[in-house]
Amino acid sequence: MKQFSIEAVSVAVFMGAAFTTTTVYAGTDWQNSCRDAGYDDGQNEPFSQGLYDHSGEKEGGDDAYCNGFIDSCKSVEANARDVCESATD
């Protein structure tokens, strides 16, 4: 009986640790604004190295800008992902 209690506590502690170390990032206002800027550029402008660099001043902003640009660029008729990605080089 005592062994079961110790095992149950160990499992509960392990499960609690597993759930507390899992982090889900929904995005921040900074990342959202960087993505929006990238999306706007993908529709109307070339990839902006300056905005990309500025977005990278905070974690995840540069990726958000780039992803927004590519998603927007792909939405333009006849643009394939490789064309849009090559515009970011």
C-alpha positions as CSV (number, residue, x, y, z in Angstrom):
1,M,0.0,0.0,0.0
2,K,2.8,2.4,0.8
3,Q,4.6,1.6,-2.4
4,F,1.5,2.4,-4.4
5,S,1.2,5.8,-2.7
6,I,4.9,6.6,-3.4
7,E,4.5,5.6,-7.1
8,A,1.3,7.6,-7.4
9,V,3.0,10.7,-5.9
10,S,6.0,10.1,-8.2
11,V,3.7,9.9,-11.3
12,A,1.8,13.0,-10.2
13,V,5.0,15.0,-9.7
14,F,6.3,13.8,-13.0
15,M,3.1,14.7,-14.8
16,G,3.1,18.1,-13.1
17,A,6.6,18.8,-14.2
18,A,5.8,17.7,-17.7
19,F,2.9,20.1,-17.9
20,T,4.7,23.0,-16.4
21,T,7.7,22.8,-18.7
22,T,5.5,22.8,-21.8
23,T,5.3,26.3,-23.2
24,V,2.9,27.5,-25.9
25,Y,3.6,30.8,-27.5
26,A,0.6,32.4,-29.1
27,G,2.6,35.4,-30.2
28,T,3.1,38.8,-28.8
29,D,2.0,42.2,-30.0
30,W,5.5,42.8,-31.3
31,Q,5.4,39.5,-33.3
32,N,1.9,40.3,-34.6
33,S,2.9,43.7,-35.8
34,C,6.0,42.3,-37.5
35,R,3.9,39.7,-39.2
36,D,1.5,42.3,-40.3
37,A,4.3,44.5,-41.7
38,G,5.7,41.4,-43.6
39,Y,2.2,40.6,-44.9
40,D,1.7,44.2,-46.2
41,D,5.1,44.1,-47.9
42,G,4.4,40.8,-49.5
43,Q,1.4,42.3,-51.2
44,N,2.8,45.6,-52.3
45,E,6.5,45.9,-51.7
46,P,9.7,44.0,-51.9
47,F,11.1,42.2,-48.9
48,S,12.5,44.9,-46.5
49,Q,15.8,44.0,-45.0
50,G,15.5,47.0,-42.7
51,L,12.1,46.0,-41.3
52,Y,13.3,42.4,-41.0
53,D,16.3,43.5,-39.0
54,H,14.2,45.8,-36.9
55,S,11.7,43.1,-36.2
56,G,14.5,40.9,-35.0
57,E,15.3,43.2,-32.2
58,K,12.8,41.2,-30.1
59,E,12.6,37.4,-30.1
60,G,10.6,35.9,-32.9
61,G,10.0,39.2,-34.7
62,D,12.2,38.4,-37.6
63,D,10.6,35.1,-38.2
64,A,7.2,36.7,-37.9
65,Y,8.1,39.3,-40.5
66,C,9.5,36.7,-42.9
67,N,6.5,34.3,-42.5
68,G,4.0,37.2,-43.0
69,F,5.9,38.2,-46.2
70,I,5.9,34.7,-47.6
71,D,2.2,34.0,-46.7
72,S,1.2,37.2,-48.4
73,C,3.4,36.8,-51.4
74,K,2.0,33.3,-52.0
75,S,-1.5,34.7,-52.0
76,V,-0.7,36.7,-55.1
77,E,-1.8,34.8,-58.2
78,A,1.0,32.8,-59.9
79,N,3.5,33.2,-57.0
80,A,4.8,29.8,-55.7
81,R,6.5,29.4,-52.3
82,D,10.0,29.1,-53.9
83,V,9.5,32.4,-55.7
84,C,8.4,34.1,-52.5
85,E,11.2,32.5,-50.4
86,S,13.8,33.6,-53.0
87,A,12.6,37.2,-52.6
88,T,13.7,37.0,-48.9
89,D,17.4,36.1,-49.8
